[in-house]
Amino acid sequence: MPRDYVPGPDALFDSWFSNINAYLDGKTGGASPEWPDIPAAAVGRMRGAYDDWHEHYVATLTPHAPAQTRAKNDARARAESVLRPFVRQYLHFDPVTNADRTAMGIPSHDAVRTEHREVTEHVELSIGPGQIREVVARVRVMGASGNAKPAGYDGAVLIWALLDSPPGDVGLLTRHAMSSRHIHTLRFEEAERGKTAYVAAAWQNERGILGPWSDILGTIVP
């Protein structure tokens, strides 16, 4: 499946994502759904991800502040972190047909279901200040000599939050993004300068399964 099957322009992404949700509603709803093996909770997460994205996207269709653009971009990252794993886990296999995938704008492929159900690689994470209002995160496979992500993986999921003290659990890191590259820049608001950003990361494979979280690191937002 091409990695760029998700439309790039926001307007196309919005209509495409909306169409997928409408199609899912038709196939998974009612008393006798055609796709009974797709959990209602997973479909609900897709709907919630679209609603979150659409709310922030619409706010940028009229004159708006830079903060709203950043919020829209964050919402898109959140949406894709739900959407891509859902497609891989549920929409590549029977009873979903090639015709269904065409109707949803999702390419079909001939690969069989893989058994990559466990992610054992650890992330070696480093963070530090970048430009003003930016924190730069760098990820690599722990112990590896190079910076390449594990073969076939989506990349690393980064989670972070601005907190007054080091968190005792990654569950307190409520902001997140997917990084398919070795370096990822986290951007903040002017009012957040001088606060401490705490960050952790984990590899995510092609089935959307997360590996172990890295240590939680902290740095000051410049």
C-alpha positions as a Markdown table, in Angstrom:
| # | Residue | x | y | z |
|---|---|---|---|---|
| 1 | Met | 0.0 | 0.0 | 0.0 |
| 2 | Pro | 1.5 | 3.4 | -1.0 |
| 3 | Arg | 2.5 | 5.5 | 2.0 |
| 4 | Asp | 1.1 | 8.6 | 0.4 |
| 5 | Tyr | -2.5 | 7.2 | -0.2 |
| 6 | Val | -3.8 | 9.8 | 2.3 |
| 7 | Pro | -4.6 | 13.1 | 0.3 |
| 8 | Gly | -2.2 | 15.9 | 1.1 |
| 9 | Pro | -4.4 | 19.0 | 0.6 |
| 10 | Asp | -6.6 | 19.7 | 3.6 |
| 11 | Ala | -9.8 | 20.1 | 1.6 |
| 12 | Leu | -9.3 | 16.7 | -0.1 |
| 13 | Phe | -8.3 | 15.1 | 3.1 |
| 14 | Asp | -11.5 | 16.4 | 4.8 |
| 15 | Ser | -13.9 | 15.1 | 2.1 |
| 16 | Trp | -12.0 | 11.8 | 1.8 |
| 17 | Phe | -12.0 | 11.1 | 5.5 |
| 18 | Ser | -15.7 | 12.1 | 5.7 |
| 19 | Asn | -16.5 | 9.6 | 2.9 |
| 20 | Ile | -14.7 | 6.8 | 4.7 |
| 21 | Asn | -16.7 | 7.4 | 7.8 |
| 22 | Ala | -20.0 | 7.5 | 5.9 |
| 23 | Tyr | -19.1 | 4.2 | 4.2 |
| 24 | Leu | -18.2 | 2.6 | 7.5 |
| 25 | Asp | -21.5 | 3.8 | 9.0 |
| 26 | Gly | -23.3 | 2.0 | 6.2 |
| 27 | Lys | -21.4 | -1.2 | 6.6 |
| 28 | Thr | -21.1 | -1.5 | 10.4 |
| 29 | Gly | -24.4 | 0.0 | 11.6 |
| 30 | Gly | -27.8 | -1.5 | 11.9 |
| 31 | Ala | -29.1 | -4.8 | 13.4 |
| 32 | Ser | -27.2 | -6.9 | 10.8 |
| 33 | Pro | -24.0 | -5.1 | 9.8 |
| 34 | Glu | -22.1 | -6.4 | 6.8 |
| 35 | Trp | -18.8 | -6.0 | 8.6 |
| 36 | Pro | -19.6 | -7.3 | 12.1 |
| 37 | Asp | -16.0 | -8.0 | 13.0 |
| 38 | Ile | -15.0 | -4.3 | 13.0 |
| 39 | Pro | -15.6 | -3.2 | 16.7 |
| 40 | Ala | -18.0 | -0.4 | 17.2 |
| 41 | Ala | -15.4 | 1.3 | 19.5 |
| 42 | Ala | -12.9 | 1.4 | 16.6 |
| 43 | Val | -15.5 | 2.9 | 14.3 |
| 44 | Gly | -16.3 | 5.4 | 17.0 |
| 45 | Arg | -12.7 | 6.4 | 17.3 |
| 46 | Met | -12.7 | 7.1 | 13.6 |
| 47 | Arg | -15.7 | 9.3 | 13.9 |
| 48 | Gly | -14.2 | 11.1 | 16.8 |
| 49 | Ala | -11.0 | 11.6 | 15.0 |
| 50 | Tyr | -12.8 | 13.1 | 12.0 |
| 51 | Asp | -15.0 | 15.4 | 14.1 |
| 52 | Asp | -11.9 | 16.7 | 16.0 |
| 53 | Trp | -10.1 | 17.3 | 12.7 |
| 54 | His | -13.1 | 18.9 | 10.9 |
| 55 | Glu | -13.7 | 21.3 | 13.8 |
| 56 | His | -10.2 | 22.7 | 13.6 |
| 57 | Tyr | -10.1 | 22.6 | 9.8 |
| 58 | Val | -13.3 | 24.7 | 9.5 |
| 59 | Ala | -11.8 | 27.3 | 11.8 |
| 60 | Thr | -9.1 | 28.0 | 9.2 |
| 61 | Leu | -11.4 | 28.5 | 6.3 |
| 62 | Thr | -12.0 | 32.1 | 7.3 |
| 63 | Pro | -9.4 | 34.7 | 8.5 |
| 64 | His | -7.7 | 33.2 | 11.5 |
| 65 | Ala | -4.7 | 33.4 | 13.8 |
| 66 | Pro | -1.5 | 31.3 | 13.4 |
| 67 | Ala | -2.4 | 29.4 | 16.5 |
| 68 | Gln | -5.5 | 28.1 | 14.8 |
| 69 | Thr | -3.4 | 26.8 | 11.9 |
| 70 | Arg | -1.1 | 25.0 | 14.3 |
| 71 | Ala | -4.1 | 23.6 | 16.1 |
| 72 | Lys | -5.5 | 22.4 | 12.7 |
| 73 | Asn | -2.2 | 20.7 | 11.9 |
| 74 | Asp | -2.1 | 19.0 | 15.3 |
| 75 | Ala | -5.6 | 17.8 | 14.7 |
| 76 | Arg | -4.7 | 16.3 | 11.4 |
| 77 | Ala | -1.7 | 14.5 | 13.0 |
| 78 | Arg | -4.1 | 13.1 | 15.6 |
| 79 | Ala | -6.6 | 12.1 | 12.9 |
| 80 | Glu | -4.0 | 10.3 | 10.8 |
| 81 | Ser | -2.7 | 8.5 | 13.9 |
| 82 | Val | -6.1 | 6.9 | 14.3 |
| 83 | Leu | -7.0 | 6.5 | 10.6 |
| 84 | Arg | -3.8 | 4.8 | 9.2 |
| 85 | Pro | -3.8 | 2.0 | 11.8 |
| 86 | Phe | -7.5 | 1.5 | 11.3 |
| 87 | Val | -7.1 | 1.1 | 7.6 |
| 88 | Arg | -4.3 | -1.4 | 8.0 |
| 89 | Gln | -6.0 | -3.5 | 10.7 |
| 90 | Tyr | -9.6 | -3.6 | 9.4 |
| 91 | Leu | -9.9 | -2.5 | 5.7 |
| 92 | His | -7.3 | -4.7 | 4.0 |
| 93 | Phe | -9.1 | -8.0 | 4.6 |
| 94 | Asp | -12.3 | -9.9 | 4.0 |
| 95 | Pro | -15.2 | -9.1 | 4.1 |
| 96 | Val | -13.9 | -5.7 | 2.8 |
| 97 | Thr | -13.6 | -6.1 | -1.0 |
| 98 | Asn | -11.5 | -4.3 | -3.6 |
| 99 | Ala | -14.8 | -2.6 | -4.7 |
| 100 | Asp | -15.3 | -1.3 | -1.1 |
| 101 | Arg | -11.7 | 0.0 | -1.0 |
| 102 | Thr | -12.1 | 1.8 | -4.3 |
| 103 | Ala | -15.3 | 3.4 | -3.0 |
| 104 | Met | -13.4 | 4.6 | 0.0 |
| 105 | Gly | -10.4 | 5.8 | -1.9 |
| 106 | Ile | -8.1 | 3.2 | -0.3 |
| 107 | Pro | -5.8 | 1.3 | -2.7 |
| 108 | Ser | -6.0 | -2.5 | -2.7 |
| 109 | His | -3.0 | -4.7 | -2.4 |
| 110 | Asp | -2.1 | -8.4 | -2.7 |
| 111 | Ala | -0.1 | -8.8 | 0.5 |
| 112 | Val | -1.3 | -11.3 | 3.0 |
| 113 | Arg | -1.9 | -10.4 | 6.6 |
| 114 | Thr | 1.4 | -10.1 | 8.4 |
| 115 | Glu | 2.0 | -11.5 | 11.9 |
| 116 | His | 3.9 | -8.5 | 13.3 |
| 117 | Arg | 1.9 | -8.4 | 16.4 |
| 118 | Glu | 4.7 | -7.4 | 18.8 |
| 119 | Val | 7.1 | -4.5 | 18.7 |
| 120 | Thr | 10.3 | -5.3 | 20.6 |
| 121 | Glu | 12.5 | -2.4 | 19.4 |
| 122 | His | 13.1 | 0.4 | 21.9 |
| 123 | Val | 13.4 | 4.1 | 20.9 |
| 124 | Glu | 16.6 | 5.9 | 21.8 |
| 125 | Leu | 15.3 | 9.4 | 22.3 |
| 126 | Ser | 17.0 | 12.7 | 22.6 |
| 127 | Ile | 15.5 | 16.1 | 22.8 |
| 128 | Gly | 16.7 | 19.7 | 23.0 |
| 129 | Pro | 15.8 | 23.3 | 22.1 |
| 130 | Gly | 15.5 | 24.3 | 18.5 |
| 131 | Gln | 14.4 | 27.6 | 17.1 |
| 132 | Ile | 12.2 | 30.0 | 19.2 |
| 133 | Arg | 9.1 | 28.1 | 20.4 |
| 134 | Glu | 10.5 | 24.8 | 19.1 |
| 135 | Val | 11.8 | 21.6 | 20.7 |
| 136 | Val | 13.6 | 19.1 | 18.5 |
| 137 | Ala | 13.2 | 15.4 | 19.1 |
| 138 | Arg | 15.6 | 12.8 | 17.6 |
| 139 | Val | 14.8 | 9.1 | 17.5 |
| 140 | Arg | 16.7 | 5.9 | 16.5 |
| 141 | Val | 16.6 | 2.2 | 17.3 |
| 142 | Met | 18.3 | 1.8 | 20.6 |
| 143 | Gly | 21.8 | 0.3 | 20.0 |
| 144 | Ala | 21.7 | 0.8 | 16.2 |
| 145 | Ser | 24.6 | 2.5 | 14.4 |
| 146 | Gly | 22.3 | 4.4 | 12.1 |
| 147 | Asn | 19.2 | 6.5 | 12.3 |
| 148 | Ala | 16.8 | 4.4 | 10.1 |
| 149 | Lys | 13.5 | 3.3 | 11.6 |
| 150 | Pro | 12.7 | -0.4 | 11.7 |
| 151 | Ala | 12.0 | -1.9 | 8.3 |
| 152 | Gly | 8.3 | -1.7 | 7.4 |
| 153 | Tyr | 7.4 | 0.5 | 10.5 |
| 154 | Asp | 5.3 | 3.7 | 10.3 |
| 155 | Gly | 7.8 | 5.4 | 12.5 |
| 156 | Ala | 7.9 | 6.7 | 16.1 |
| 157 | Val | 4.9 | 8.0 | 18.0 |
| 158 | Leu | 5.9 | 11.0 | 20.1 |
| 159 | Ile | 3.9 | 12.1 | 23.1 |
| 160 | Trp | 4.5 | 15.2 | 25.2 |
| 161 | Ala | 3.1 | 17.7 | 27.6 |
| 162 | Leu | 4.0 | 20.9 | 29.4 |
| 163 | Leu | 4.2 | 20.0 | 33.1 |
| 164 | Asp | 5.4 | 21.6 | 36.4 |
| 165 | Ser | 7.3 | 18.4 | 37.4 |
| 166 | Pro | 8.5 | 15.2 | 35.9 |
| 167 | Pro | 5.5 | 12.9 | 35.2 |
| 168 | Gly | 5.5 | 9.5 | 36.8 |
| 169 | Asp | 3.5 | 7.9 | 33.9 |
| 170 | Val | 3.4 | 8.4 | 30.1 |
| 171 | Gly | -0.4 | 8.7 | 30.4 |
| 172 | Leu | 0.1 | 12.3 | 31.5 |
| 173 | Leu | 1.7 | 13.1 | 28.1 |
| 174 | Thr | -1.5 | 14.1 | 26.3 |
| 175 | Arg | -0.2 | 15.6 | 23.0 |
| 176 | His | 1.1 | 13.3 | 20.3 |
| 177 | Ala | 2.3 | 13.0 | 16.7 |
| 178 | Met | 3.7 | 10.4 | 14.4 |
| 179 | Ser | 7.2 | 10.9 | 13.1 |
| 180 | Ser | 8.4 | 8.9 | 10.1 |
| 181 | Arg | 11.8 | 10.7 | 10.2 |
| 182 | His | 14.8 | 10.7 | 12.5 |
| 183 | Ile | 14.1 | 14.3 | 13.5 |
| 184 | His | 10.8 | 15.8 | 14.5 |
| 185 | Thr | 10.1 | 19.4 | 15.6 |
| 186 | Leu | 7.5 | 20.1 | 18.3 |
| 187 | Arg | 6.1 | 23.6 | 18.1 |
| 188 | Phe | 4.6 | 25.6 | 20.9 |
| 189 | Glu | 2.8 | 28.9 | 21.6 |
| 190 | Glu | 4.5 | 32.1 | 22.7 |
| 191 | Ala | 2.9 | 31.8 | 26.1 |
| 192 | Glu | 4.5 | 28.4 | 26.5 |
| 193 | Arg | 8.1 | 29.6 | 26.3 |
| 194 | Gly | 10.1 | 28.9 | 29.4 |
| 195 | Lys | 8.0 | 25.9 | 30.5 |
| 196 | Thr | 9.3 | 22.4 | 30.5 |
| 197 | Ala | 8.2 | 20.0 | 27.8 |
| 198 | Tyr | 8.3 | 16.3 | 28.8 |
| 199 | Val | 8.6 | 13.9 | 25.8 |
| 200 | Ala | 8.5 | 10.1 | 25.3 |
| 201 | Ala | 8.5 | 8.0 | 22.2 |
| 202 | Ala | 7.7 | 4.4 | 21.0 |
| 203 | Trp | 8.0 | 2.6 | 17.6 |
| 204 | Gln | 4.8 | 1.8 | 15.8 |
| 205 | Asn | 4.7 | -1.1 | 13.3 |
| 206 | Glu | 2.6 | -1.4 | 10.1 |
| 207 | Arg | -0.3 | -2.9 | 12.1 |
| 208 | Gly | -0.5 | 0.1 | 14.3 |
| 209 | Ile | 1.0 | -1.7 | 17.3 |
| 210 | Leu | 3.1 | 0.3 | 19.7 |
| 211 | Gly | 6.4 | -0.9 | 21.2 |
| 212 | Pro | 7.7 | 0.0 | 24.7 |
| 213 | Trp | 7.9 | 3.7 | 25.6 |
| 214 | Ser | 11.3 | 5.4 | 26.0 |
| 215 | Asp | 12.3 | 7.2 | 29.1 |
| 216 | Ile | 10.5 | 10.5 | 29.6 |
| 217 | Leu | 12.8 | 13.4 | 28.9 |
| 218 | Gly | 12.4 | 17.0 | 29.7 |
| 219 | Thr | 13.7 | 20.3 | 28.2 |
| 220 | Ile | 12.8 | 24.0 | 28.4 |
| 221 | Val | 10.8 | 25.5 | 25.5 |
| 222 | Pro | 13.0 | 28.3 | 24.1 |
